[in-house]
Structure formats: structure tokens, C-alpha cells
Amino acid sequence: MYKEITPNIMVENVKETIDFYTTNLGFEVVLTVPEKGETLNFAIVKKDSVSIMFEAKEELIQEYPTLKTEEIKPSFTLFIVVQNVEELYDCLKDKVKIAKEIHQTFYGRSEFAIFDNNNNILTIAC
């Protein structure tokens, strides 16, 4: 039986990615490897019931050589459900790069999408 899923996202700079998620989206750092320092290899951040892992490109490729690439090109989106999408949109719209303005979907959700600092698309919905 599956219990949860936590994406592990390849990034160029773990520290800068942590800064984006903590500053803009209110995530908290759960773990970093190493614990301190300017160069981090890995991190886990969490906000409420959402956890995301970030791993430095070199480390992830060492673990999974088939992921080797010259340039990281996002090939997925994250879909995050929140309680008040309009409030979060108002908070973020002038701070981050918007991928899709807030709108009503054909499936009845209000949502918008942003790019993170690695150009991953985060769709945020209510």
C-alpha cells in the first residue's frame, strides 16, 4: 500500500532553491546535507503535508547515471492544493515569475501557476 510521494528534484544550487521555497512559499527546512555550509548537496523542505526534496545535479547523476544531462530541463509540474488560492496569488504575483494567471479551470478549481528558481512549474489550486 502506498503511503506518500515526495518528489526529489534535480537542481543546480540547493541553497538558492531552499531560499526560493522558504522565502516565497513558506516552506521550512527539515534537513540539509551537509548540515551547514554554502554548498549543499541535498535538502528536504516541508509546508503542512507537502514535502519536497532537492538534490544537487552532480549528486543525483552520481546516484542515477541515466539522468546525466548538460542542462537541467524541467519535464514535470507540481500540483499543490492550498486553502486560499486568491490570497496566495496576491502575495506572490509581484515576487515570482507567473507561468499562468489565476483562473477558473474546466474542472472547477481556481488556480494559477508560477516558475520556481529552476524554471519548474508549480500549479497552485484551491
C-alpha positions in Angstrom: 0.0 0.0 0.0 1.4 3.4 -1.0 1.6 6.0 1.8 3.1 9.1 0.3 5.1 10.5 -2.5 7.9 13.1 -2.2 9.5 14.4 -5.4 13.3 14.6 -5.5 14.1 17.5 -7.8 17.5 17.9 -9.6 18.7 21.4 -9.1 21.9 23.4 -9.9 22.0 25.1 -6.5 20.3 23.6 -3.5 20.8 26.6 -1.3 19.2 29.0 -3.8 16.3 26.6 -4.2 15.8 26.4 -0.4 15.8 30.2 -0.3 13.1 30.4 -3.0 10.8 27.9 -1.3 11.2 29.3 2.2 11.0 32.9 1.3 8.2 32.8 -1.3 6.1 29.8 -0.3 6.7 29.5 3.4 8.3 26.1 3.4 10.6 25.2 6.3 13.9 23.3 6.0 13.7 19.8 7.5 17.1 18.5 6.6 20.2 19.6 4.7 23.3 17.6 3.7 25.8 18.7 4.9 24.0 20.4 7.8 25.7 23.7 7.3 27.7 25.5 4.7 27.4 27.4 1.5 27.4 24.4 -0.8 24.6 21.9 0.0 24.1 18.6 -1.8 20.6 17.7 -0.6 17.7 19.2 1.3 14.2 18.4 2.3 11.6 21.2 2.8 8.1 20.9 4.2 5.0 23.0 4.4 2.0 21.4 6.1 1.6 18.0 4.5 3.7 18.8 1.4 7.4 17.7 1.4 9.9 18.2 -1.4 13.5 17.1 -1.8 16.1 18.9 -3.7 19.4 17.3 -4.8 22.4 18.8 -6.5 22.7 17.8 -10.1 26.2 16.2 -9.6 25.0 14.1 -6.6 21.8 12.9 -8.3 23.7 11.9 -11.5 26.2 10.0 -9.4 23.3 8.1 -7.9 21.4 7.7 -11.2 23.8 8.0 -14.2 20.9 7.8 -16.7 19.9 11.3 -15.5 23.1 12.8 -16.9 22.4 16.0 -18.8 24.3 19.1 -19.7 21.4 21.4 -18.8 18.5 20.7 -16.4 15.3 21.0 -18.4 12.1 20.6 -16.3 9.9 17.9 -17.6 7.1 17.9 -14.9 4.8 20.2 -13.0 3.9 20.1 -9.3 0.2 20.5 -8.4 -0.2 21.9 -4.9 -3.6 22.4 -3.3 -4.0 25.2 -0.8 -6.9 26.6 1.2 -6.9 30.2 -0.1 -5.5 30.4 -3.6 -6.5 34.0 -4.2 -4.6 35.2 -1.1 -1.5 33.3 -2.0 -1.7 34.6 -5.6 -1.9 38.2 -4.3 1.1 37.5 -2.1 3.2 36.0 -4.9 2.2 37.8 -8.1 4.8 40.6 -7.7 7.5 38.4 -6.2 7.8 35.5 -8.6 7.6 34.8 -12.3 4.0 33.8 -13.2 3.5 31.0 -15.6 -0.3 31.2 -15.7 -2.5 33.9 -14.2 -5.2 33.0 -11.7 -8.2 31.5 -13.5 -11.1 29.1 -13.1 -10.4 25.6 -14.7 -12.8 23.4 -16.6 -12.7 21.0 -13.7 -13.9 23.6 -11.2 -10.8 24.7 -9.5 -9.4 28.2 -9.1 -5.6 28.0 -9.8 -2.5 29.8 -11.1 1.0 28.6 -11.9 4.5 30.0 -11.1 8.0 29.2 -12.1 10.4 28.4 -9.3 14.1 29.5 -9.4 14.9 26.4 -11.5 12.0 27.0 -14.0 9.9 24.2 -12.6 6.2 24.9 -12.9 4.2 24.9 -9.7 0.4 24.9 -10.2 -1.3 26.2 -7.1 -5.0 25.4 -6.8 -7.9 25.6 -4.4 
